[in-house]
Amino acid sequence: MGGISIWQLLIVALIVILLFGTKKLRSLGGDLGGAVKGFKSAMSSEEEKKSLEDKEPNQDQTAATSQQAAEKQPESKDKQA
């Protein structure tokens, strides 16, 4: 009783095509696709900014890491020789 059958969908689609025409529906679809692309690109660029901020370490952490790496390098050279 409450469902929409395939015939009802086809009738509605035919009425929409007759009212608006195929050219107008094609341009509407292109505009909608462009809007979705723009939205996706804006969301992905914002996610990239957030991920770069999360990955970027603080200045103090970078200095401490570089000091630790400098201390470890001579030890590894001694082990290889």
Secondary structure, DSSP 8 states (H G I E B T S, - for coil): -----HHHHHHHHHHHHHHH-HHHHHHHHHHHHHHHHHHHHHHHHHHHHHHHHHHS--HHHHHHHHHHHHHHHHHHHHHH-
